[in-house]
Amino acid sequence: MPVSDDQTETVERETHARKARPQFLPWFLVILLIAAIAWIGWRTYGPNRMGDPIGTTLVSFEKQNRLVVFTAEFAPVVASKDSRFFGALQSRQVAVIPARVDYSVDLSKVDRSRLSWNAETKTMDVRLPALQLSKPNLDEARAKYMREGIWITRDAEDDLSRNNTQIAEREALKSARSPALMELARTSARSAVQQNIAVPLAAAGYRNITVNVSFDGEASTPTSSNTPAKAS
């Protein structure tokens, strides 16, 4: 019985399909194998295990670079004198110049040697460099001056103001270095750094961690803070 053209075409399609199926099957199995390995890897080394807590912390510090943790404002009362023409002209200026000093931590100096992670207790120990104080920012627009003298020349007035500005800077910086304010600034720095560590680690999957923050030269035990980290 002769075979029709349609039957011949059907047989050829079936033969082609049988030949193509063995070629496609190995690639399909490889894809399934890769997917299975990826799924097992994610379950075994998920976000709670794949992330390096120290590396995550260093990245967050790099983005911050210099962190201002505290600001103090002062109003030093300063005075200076001027004498001209062999003491014939005596003048004096008293000034009240508002000043602001910022306390900051240079996070760019924090490397792995300053960080320690305890996986069992979920504790991060951080040793920070000493606080840095900014140059006093004097608000001379709000300054108040009182001058004494029979005749105060323009040069004398400029010298008195310049001298008082320098004295005000020194006095503001001296006040900013007082033990009470330095301790307030350190406390604020500890709190700020704890949050800067806890939040990125929470996003990486680390919950309910403890962050201990100390400073160079501190002999006391680092301050602990149980920080329930919440990813924002």
C-alpha positions as a printed Julia matrix, in Angstrom:
232×3 Matrix{Float64}:
  0.0     0.0    0.0
  1.61    3.28  -1.04
  2.33    5.84   1.7
  0.81    9.25   1.19
  2.75   12.48   1.41
  0.87   13.47   4.62
  1.82   10.25   6.34
  5.43   10.7    5.27
  5.46   14.25   6.69
  3.93   13.05  10.0
  6.56   10.34  10.37
  9.33   12.84   9.66
  7.98   15.24  12.31
  7.8    12.44  14.9
 11.3    11.29  14.0
 12.61   14.87  14.29
 10.91   15.29  17.67
 12.41   12.03  18.94
 15.85   13.22  17.8
 15.47   16.7   19.32
 14.22   15.52  22.73
 17.49   13.82  23.81
 19.45   17.0   22.84
 17.22   19.28  24.98
 17.02   16.99  28.01
 20.63   17.36  29.28
 20.39   21.19  29.28
 17.1    21.01  31.12
 18.67   18.75  33.76
 21.63   21.12  34.14
 19.27   24.07  34.7
 17.34   22.1   37.29
 20.6    21.13  39.01
 21.8    24.73  39.15
 18.46   25.87  40.52
 18.54   23.15  43.18
 22.08   24.08  44.21
 21.13   27.76  44.41
 18.07   26.98  46.54
 20.08   24.76  48.9
 22.78   27.43  49.14
 20.25   30.14  49.96
 18.65   27.96  52.65
 22.03   27.07  54.13
 23.79   30.41  53.74
 20.89   32.81  53.74
 21.06   36.49  54.7
 21.79   35.56  58.32
 24.99   33.73  57.35
 26.22   35.1   54.03
 26.77   38.68  55.21
 30.02   39.65  56.89
 28.98   41.81  59.87
 32.34   43.54  60.05
 32.35   44.22  56.31
 28.79   45.56  56.51
 29.81   47.87  59.35
 32.85   49.15  57.49
 30.74   49.94  54.42
 28.27   51.92  56.52
 31.16   53.8   58.15
 32.64   54.64  54.76
 29.37   56.29  53.76
 29.37   58.36  56.96
 33.1    59.27  56.9
 33.0    62.01  59.57
 30.11   61.78  62.01
 29.15   64.87  64.04
 27.85   63.5   67.33
 27.49   66.55  69.55
 27.38   70.34  69.37
 28.01   72.83  72.17
 27.32   76.56  72.12
 29.1    79.15  74.23
 29.09   82.9   74.76
 32.57   83.76  76.04
 33.06   87.19  77.55
 36.47   88.47  76.52
 38.38   91.74  76.79
 41.49   93.28  75.28
 43.39   96.56  75.58
 45.16   98.8   73.12
 47.75  101.51  73.67
 48.93  104.09  71.11
 51.05  107.19  70.87
 53.36  106.04  73.68
 50.45  105.33  75.98
 48.69  108.6   75.42
 45.65  106.83  73.97
 44.37  103.91  75.99
 41.37  101.89  74.89
 39.65   98.73  75.99
 37.03   96.51  74.4
 34.8    93.95  76.09
 33.02   91.51  73.77
 30.45   88.75  74.08
 30.79   86.53  71.0
 28.54   83.48  70.55
 30.49   80.41  69.47
 29.69   76.85  68.41
 31.95   73.8   68.61
 31.18   70.48  66.91
 32.36   67.13  68.29
 32.91   64.48  65.65
 34.25   60.96  65.11
 36.44   60.23  62.09
 34.91   56.94  60.97
 37.36   56.7   58.07
 40.0    55.69  60.65
 37.94   52.68  61.74
 39.27   49.51  60.1
 38.96   45.81  60.88
 41.51   46.08  63.67
 39.03   48.26  65.59
 36.09   45.87  65.17
 35.4    42.51  66.77
 32.36   40.28  66.15
 31.21   37.44  68.43
 28.78   35.31  66.44
 27.63   33.28  69.46
 26.55   36.29  71.53
 25.78   38.54  68.53
 28.06   41.2   69.97
 30.04   43.81  68.07
 32.9    45.53  69.91
 34.03   48.84  68.43
 37.02   50.94  69.44
 36.72   54.49  68.13
 39.46   57.08  67.66
 39.41   60.03  70.04
 36.77   62.68  69.53
 37.74   65.6   67.33
 36.68   69.16  68.1
 36.09   71.63  65.32
 37.5    75.13  65.22
 35.02   77.35  67.1
 32.51   78.91  64.74
 32.08   82.49  65.97
 28.82   84.26  65.2
 30.19   87.79  65.11
 26.94   89.05  63.63
 25.36   88.48  67.06
 28.37   89.66  69.03
 28.02   92.51  71.52
 30.82   95.0   72.1
 31.54   97.6   74.74
 34.46   99.98  74.19
 36.18  102.32  76.61
 38.53  105.14  75.66
 38.69  108.87  75.02
 39.4   108.35  71.36
 39.53  104.97  69.63
 41.09  105.05  66.19
 39.94  102.79  63.39
 43.18  100.8   63.57
 42.81  100.42  67.33
 39.23   99.21  66.92
 40.32   96.63  64.32
 43.12   95.38  66.57
 40.81   95.15  69.58
 38.24   93.16  67.6
 40.91   90.88  66.14
 42.41   90.21  69.56
 39.01   89.52  71.09
 38.16   87.11  68.27
 41.33   85.12  68.96
 40.7    85.13  72.7
 37.06   84.04  72.16
 38.21   81.09  70.03
 40.65   79.96  72.71
 38.08   80.35  75.49
 35.38   78.48  73.54
 37.76   75.61  72.79
 38.88   75.51  76.42
 35.27   75.3   77.58
 34.48   72.64  74.98
 37.29   70.44  76.37
 35.81   70.4   79.85
 35.45   66.84  81.25
 31.67   67.18  81.6
 31.11   68.19  77.98
 33.58   65.63  76.66
 31.72   62.87  78.49
 28.39   64.11  77.11
 29.88   64.05  73.63
 31.23   60.5   74.11
 27.84   59.32  75.33
 26.2    60.84  72.27
 28.86   59.25  70.04
 28.26   55.81  71.54
 24.54   56.07  70.89
 25.03   57.34  67.32
 27.58   54.65  66.43
 25.42   51.91  67.96
 22.57   52.93  65.66
 24.91   53.26  62.67
 25.97   49.65  63.22
 22.65   48.12  64.29
 20.51   49.39  61.41
 22.71   48.11  58.52
 23.2    44.78  60.3
 19.44   44.5   60.76
 19.03   44.97  57.02
 21.61   42.21  56.54
 19.58   39.86  58.75
 21.24   40.29  62.16
 18.64   40.93  64.87
 18.85   41.79  68.56
 22.57   42.47  68.51
 24.67   44.15  71.21
 27.11   46.92  70.29
 29.9    47.85  72.73
 31.58   51.17  71.96
 34.82   52.44  73.52
 37.36   55.12  72.68
 41.13   55.12  72.36
 42.71   55.62  75.75
 39.65   54.53  77.72
 40.55   52.23  80.58
 36.96   51.52  81.59
 34.79   48.7   80.29
 33.07   49.55  77.0
 29.47   50.64  77.24
 27.01   47.96  76.18
 23.74   48.61  74.5
 21.19   46.0   73.6
 19.93   47.44  70.38
 16.88   45.76  68.84
 17.76   46.41  65.26
 14.97   47.11  62.85
 15.54   47.41  59.15
 14.07   50.53  57.71
